Amino acid sequence: MIDWDLAVATGVRLVRPGPQVSREEARQAVSELRRLSREAEVHVKEFTGIDSAPPEEATVVDRPGWIRANVEGFKVVLEPLSEKVGNMPAIVSAVGSRITGVEVGAVLAFLASRVLGQYELFLPPDPDGNAPTGRLTLVAPNIVNTERELRVDPRDFRLWVCLHEETHRVQFTGVPWLREYLQAQMKEFLTISDMDLSTLLDRMRDVTDAVADAFRGGEGNLIEAIQTPEQKAVLDRVTAVMTLVEGHGDYVMDAVGPSVVPSVAEIRAKFQQRRAGGSRVDQVIRRLLGVDLKMKQYAEGSSFVTTVVEEAGMDGFNRVWTSPETLPTRQEISDPQAWMRRVLATNALEPDHKSA
């Protein structure tokens, strides 16, 4: 389906170089990010009350390293599609894999200069065949570049970023069923996709319409353009979960911030301005790739968490981690009161998990 080697080669070739730093500056940045990632875990764990796995140092990478890591993750996520692609005509598969390989590489090159960090949920098995729990990854050149552009305190900014990403590690190691739930939803999304040639042509027309809409300033994006009606319900569930975890990360990084990141208010204000900026072309690409949708998730998810914590306390909010049934729906993300009526105002729930 995708020529992964070509995707890596394309991404590494197209990605822009990072900021100019001396060897000593690079060494210090990597060392500090590793240390701050462990420090952030203590703050996040105390604040959220989630009993997560013991902390591990973050994996610090450069831009090409981020591209290679994400290709490995994509292989794991897209594995359910392998049999479907096997039924495609050989010439279509051969040509299509190279085209998609170049496309994936170009997308990764664009994102590789912007992503500050991530918690990688889906990793290839280790030599014994065991699937790793996850990996906290920080992209050092992007963090250094951003703190320079924003003219903020480097130590404060680095810890601020670590607080967000460490929140994800705490979420997925402290709530054991959450990773499996997401993986099951993504597998369902992929296995119900239509892979016949006629449907693919229809999807290409939808993609063309999405591109035109994005250039007109609309909200068209490639993710929505390629989904089937059956996939929409699954994608709504995935979107709700990702909005929750991203919003929770944003809420925690700002709530913990004042006590450990003195300049957090300045950092947040400048960072929000940066998110909204960029050239016209940059804005169109972000819209097409769903990056703007992700920014919207941060805001909506953070608002949901803020409302619930203010009205029900952290213990009340942590009921969200009890089971898949207590996760908010996409509609409830926009209406926290509805989630609280459904989840907190009933005695039908199981006792809180140890993680909450």
Beta strands, then each sheet from edge to edge (+ up, - down):
strand 1: 59-61
strand 2: 117-120
strand 3: 135-139
sheet 1: 1+ 3+ 2-
end
